[in-house]
Amino acid sequence: MAAKLGILAGSGELPLRVIDACRAVERPLFVLALEGAANPDDFASVPHATIRLGAGAEGLRLLRENGVEELVMAGPVRRPTLASLRPDWRATKMFARIGLRALGDDGLLSAIIKEFELEGFRVVGVHDILESLLAPEGSLGAIAPDAQARADIARGFEVARALGEVDVGQAVVVQQGIVLGLEAAEGTDALIERAGRLQGEGPGGVLVKAAKPGQERRADLPTVGVATLEACARAGLRGVAVESGLALVIDRAAVSAAADSAGLFVVGIKAP
Amino acid sequence: MAAKLGILAGSGELPLRVIDACRAVERPLFVLALEGAANPDDFASVPHATIRLGAGAEGLRLLRENGVEELVMAGPVRRPTLASLRPDWRATKMFARIGLRALGDDGLLSAIIKEFELEGFRVVGVHDILESLLAPEGSLGAIAPDAQARADIARGFEVARALGEVDVGQAVVVQQGIVLGLEAAEGTDALIERAGRLQGEGPGGVLVKAAKPGQERRADLPTVGVATLEACARAGLRGVAVESGLALVIDRAAVSAAADSAGLFVVGIKAP
């Protein structure tokens, strides 16, 4: 039997998918639900504890006491300010070493992963457990992007990579060459809604979600699910593009069906 | 007497400041108010015409008939989609040559300036007419950024320059190292309002407005005015940073007074 998996659970349905995958192979698991991100009710039926982000020592103790050997981070967590984090002595020790101010989101997550490894845990990515979540190349549904949409996708990736170079954001909305919106702390759904309102006449915008260049793949890969498609449909966007093999698509069949029924495309583009 | 100045008027008070400057030296002028951006009522007392953005031939004719020799673009214009632009033959000819899809905002504005030059107009920048608008180095008001704010400003410029490299946006809000928001098509006021809501505990965010690397200085320099300060104060931000000599501060005394009374800093930082 595989070693017990510790799941650091953020928001959304990704932690639930990881639990499903463990159940399917009867792998033992323990969930550490992160306060302010995860919904603790989601984990009532599995061994779990809830913990605030700054409680480093307690988190490590819980993982050890529950016999966790391997760890996975699943689901987004909004980054707190240092003031709201109230780090305990263990978290403070880490921040003192890495220098919180200088780090972007991916830099911070990489540092946290390194910290868990120094404490003796193996850290894997969601895609190591659920390889089928990685976006394939090409259109997922029946609809393919047209020439204007392909040009907008290319522009979106160009901009997203420039953002990624300075470790900010993952998502961009482009309409007819015009960058309508860039994601920072507001999250993708808020970006989609705002960009939808800013659209001009003619063919609608496209949402591009890209990994950061050199991104730590065990943390926070760009993710698309049915909710993303529904938000794009409500906002009047034309489709979604992600990098094949680098983004996660939660429930590919449902995403594909949602795209077809809304008349949107979802496409995986091979990263250059 | 100086040659007649044509003012391509966008939104905000910058066109009015240029008119004031012309009046002060009794320089003749003609305003072409851009539909959807400029408020035509602002120009009732000066020679002017209103024109839609796509009407290239009519615009050139109006400038020539009114004896304009030198041109200045003043005030932001939201970029339209090609569909809403409905370009006439003259604008279509330009777009056919430059390839609209491939251009960012600064690329497009540079191409438009070149087009006017080919038609025989001299094109100058707002700062050529109103040199006093260029942001000085150092704090404008009584309040200076503290160490955390200076770190956030440095991070903001790093991110803004990365965005500028791909010719998107000019403004970024950073709080305690966390990039809260990035400007695209929504405009700076909407960015400020959104980022304010996303702030976490502790010292508030700072707004950074940066020119793009290699930016065409005769178009759309980053601008700060009293309204910017008021929006930052409402949103709970701590201050504003711009690049000295590269950003415009409209009514420096009023901005400085507004900053002091709201307890905010406004600082010009020398670009590296």
Interface residues (C-beta under 8 A of the other chain):
Chain A: R79 P80 T81 L82 A83 S84 L100 R101 A102 L103 G104 Q148 A151 R155 E158 V159 A162 L163 E165 V166 V168 G169 V173 Q175 Q176 G177 I178 V179 L180 G181 L182 E183 A184 A185 E186 A190 R194 A195 L198 Q199 G200 E201 G202 P203
Chain B: R79 P80 T81 L82 A83 S84 L100 R101 A102 L103 G104 Q148 A151 R155 E158 V159 A162 L163 E165 V166 V168 G169 V173 Q175 Q176 G177 I178 V179 L180 G181 L182 E183 A184 A185 E186 A190 R194 A195 L198 Q199 G200 E201 G202 P203
